[in-house]
Amino acid sequence: MNAHALLDFLVKEYKLKNDAALSRALGVRPSVLSKIRARTLGVSGDMKILIYKKTGMSIEDIEEFLEKT
């Protein structure tokens, strides 16, 4: 799972400064993104749906990022 690629893409695509700004944009606690980056928490189905709702990015595209090595 390559959550880093997904999070990095979201920060860059939406011209955000960092993960803290991304967490505010998504409406999640910064610790959630920190745990995802640290691989202690996976990208759940709920998180995928949240990203879809907030960005319009398709679930298929989100999953494609996560499948990259």
C-alpha positions in Angstrom: 0.0 0.0 0.0 1.4 3.4 -1.0 -0.5 5.9 1.1 2.4 8.3 0.8 1.8 8.7 -3.0 -1.9 9.4 -2.4 -1.3 11.9 0.4 1.6 13.6 -1.5 -0.7 13.9 -4.6 -3.5 15.4 -2.6 -1.2 18.0 -0.9 0.3 18.9 -4.3 -2.9 18.8 -6.4 -4.8 21.0 -4.0 -1.9 23.4 -3.4 -1.8 22.7 0.3 1.2 23.5 2.5 1.5 20.2 4.3 -0.4 17.3 6.0 -1.8 19.6 8.6 -3.5 21.6 5.9 -4.7 18.4 4.2 -6.2 17.2 7.5 -8.1 20.4 7.8 -9.3 20.2 4.2 -10.5 16.6 4.8 -11.9 17.3 8.2 -9.8 14.7 10.0 -7.3 15.0 12.9 -3.7 15.5 11.9 -2.8 12.4 13.8 -4.8 10.3 11.4 -2.7 11.3 8.5 0.4 10.9 10.6 -0.6 7.3 11.5 -1.3 6.6 7.8 2.1 7.8 6.8 3.7 5.8 9.6 1.8 2.7 8.4 0.2 2.1 11.8 -3.2 2.9 10.2 -4.4 1.9 6.8 -6.5 4.0 4.4 -9.9 2.7 5.4 -13.0 2.6 3.2 -14.4 5.5 5.1 -11.2 7.5 4.4 -11.5 6.7 0.7 -15.1 7.9 0.6 -14.1 11.0 2.5 -11.4 11.8 -0.1 -13.9 11.1 -2.9 -16.5 13.4 -1.3 -14.0 16.3 -0.6 -12.0 16.1 -3.8 -14.2 14.4 -6.4 -11.4 11.9 -7.1 -12.8 8.6 -8.1 -12.5 5.6 -5.7 -10.7 3.8 -8.6 -8.1 6.5 -8.8 -7.6 6.5 -5.0 -7.2 2.7 -5.0 -4.7 3.0 -7.9 -2.5 5.3 -5.9 -2.7 2.8 -3.0 -1.6 -0.1 -5.2 1.5 1.7 -6.5 4.7 0.4 -5.0 
